[in-house]
Amino acid sequence: MGKIFMKKKTILINDDEPMITEMLAKEFSRRGFEVIETHTSTEALKRIRTKTPDLVVTDINLPDMKGTELAETLVKENIFVPIIAISGEVKINPENYLFFQKPLSTKKLGNMISDHLGEIADLQLLRNISMLTGVPSDNLGKVMCFYHDKGWGLLRVLNREKPLYVNAADVFPKNKYTQLFKGQVVKFDIKDSDRGPRADAVTLLFDEYTNQLNANGIDATPQKKEKAS
């Protein structure tokens, strides 16, 4: 029986101090990760746009663009990647990103990434939804993804037990929902003539989404049109 080769997870390390990137690269490589080192946010953004890594570890205080600005740019461009922010400043603790204080314990950071990369991605999803909607991430809970082969997708997230809907294309690149979202996924392939619980569920889903858009003063006509997909 042949060997099964698992694709290596990739971590991009972005820090203007080469000693920091080299130290982290050595630790992550030892744990089996593929590592990319960059020393400016401009360079990091270029590399991420070319090929999205599984995790970004970035310093906050960089000369060309702060690490928080880099993260916000990724959200605006619908590039979903978990982010760990690092800084030597005690007062900095960005709520939208997992934060580690310098000086770093490379072993502690490596252990957390090795053991909890999936959970880090889940938390980043909630933080990105928080940035898009203005709802505090602490209020957000279970997320489900509803999608159709024709390209539309919705994320349904609990906001203190009440449903909140987000266009999946605002969080993930188009048609990448099932590849990047690791939670509960529901595929709908409903025709106009279909009847039954699944068709009713699609109608209810888009009715709730339309009501949310209308409540926020957004014209919901395009969403009503997509409901028949």
Sequence and secondary structure as in RCSB ss.txt:
>XXXX:A:sequence
MGKIFMKKKTILINDDEPMITEMLAKEFSRRGFEVIETHTSTEALKRIRTKTPDLVVTDINLPDMKGTELAETLV
KENIFVPIIAISGEVKINPENYLFFQKPLSTKKLGNMISDHLGEIADLQLLRNISMLTGVPSDNLGKVMCFYHDK
GWGLLRVLNREKPLYVNAADVFPKNKYTQLFKGQVVKFDIKDSDRGPRADAVTLLFDEYTNQLNANGIDATPQKK
EKAS
>XXXX:A:secstr
         EEEEE S HHHHHHHHHHHHHTT EEEEESSHHHHHHHHHHS  SEEEEES  SSS HHHHHHHHH
HTT    EEEEES TT   TTSEEEESS  HHHHHHHHHHHHHHHHHHHHHHHHHHHH   GGGEEEEEEEE TT
S EEEEEEETTEEEEEEGGGTS TT HHHH  SEEEE    TT  SHHHHHHHHHHHHHHHHHHHTT   HHHHH
HTT 
